[in-house]
């Protein structure tokens, strides 16, 4: 009986040891997955081609601002080509897509473009994720960054003064490319309508230039975009009046001596080369709205009055030099007590 009891005890201990060992292995595996693949900060997809990412000379920095709607693939391809310094060559780039929510839908179409080594989408919806060291390293090691459409308020709140913010600026500093569409484009001008209260229409903005309108500094500071504020979905949502209001506010509040509004239609991109020359690509227009003097009337609960907004309207293939803002515009539009004196489009 004693021999049987000892045998049984030995088998029992062996069985328990195996179960304990399996538990330890599974626990370690789970911990490893959590540490390497943070759930909030990375998509399921990390697509790579088989080609080698060669050392690049970095021919940027260059930029691509989309107005929302359909993305202009040729504008994204232009960024890639500009950074690698060629159109059809061996050099490859790594692309990071950043968004606060959504999916990795950009990955496959971008990977199919010429000169792309890898594409990864980072879904970063919390400020803590934007502070993670591995996120910073992933962005710093890329050559092209693209911000998807989303919520510019969340982008500003979660990304400003974080490791993510600094990492994107390092890509710019080394001559890479940064682009975005809709809210992802708006956060890249010098000043940003943050929309943290709620969005505003042109009618509301012209009626009261201060109601629900807060203008913050953008995430990325670049000399070429001094005094700019970008708006998107422009003609489709009739946003000329509110862009004029943003420009007037920047002047009245003493934030900028001159202010340049940039309104980008849907299905349209504005690409900017390293010299500061901007070019329109796509089906719509880009409007450059310059305010170069103080508004006659811009105060809370009072309709806006501003004489002589200078406007340039550019279509596909046309350019605008951000370094030399001309004094003679394509046309001018004035606002009197919240009413435009002519069609701004």
Secondary structure as GFF3:
##gff-version 3
##sequence-region A 1 345
A	DSSP	alpha_helix	2	36	.	.	.	ID=ss1
A	DSSP	beta_strand	46	48	.	.	.	ID=ss2
A	DSSP	beta_strand	62	66	.	.	.	ID=ss3
A	DSSP	alpha_helix	73	84	.	.	.	ID=ss4
A	DSSP	beta_strand	93	99	.	.	.	ID=ss5
A	DSSP	alpha_helix	106	111	.	.	.	ID=ss6
A	DSSP	beta_strand	116	123	.	.	.	ID=ss7
A	DSSP	alpha_helix	127	130	.	.	.	ID=ss8
A	DSSP	alpha_helix	133	140	.	.	.	ID=ss9
A	DSSP	beta_strand	144	147	.	.	.	ID=ss10
A	DSSP	alpha_helix	152	159	.	.	.	ID=ss11
A	DSSP	alpha_helix	163	173	.	.	.	ID=ss12
A	DSSP	beta_strand	177	181	.	.	.	ID=ss13
A	DSSP	alpha_helix	183	186	.	.	.	ID=ss14
A	DSSP	beta_strand	191	193	.	.	.	ID=ss15
A	DSSP	alpha_helix	202	207	.	.	.	ID=ss16
A	DSSP	beta_strand	215	217	.	.	.	ID=ss17
A	DSSP	three_ten_helix	223	225	.	.	.	ID=ss18
A	DSSP	beta_strand	228	231	.	.	.	ID=ss19
A	DSSP	alpha_helix	240	252	.	.	.	ID=ss20
A	DSSP	beta_strand	259	264	.	.	.	ID=ss21
A	DSSP	beta_strand	268	272	.	.	.	ID=ss22
A	DSSP	beta_strand	277	282	.	.	.	ID=ss23
A	DSSP	beta_strand	286	291	.	.	.	ID=ss24
A	DSSP	beta_strand	306	314	.	.	.	ID=ss25
A	DSSP	beta_strand	319	321	.	.	.	ID=ss26
A	DSSP	beta_strand	331	336	.	.	.	ID=ss27
A	DSSP	beta_strand	339	340	.	.	.	ID=ss28
###
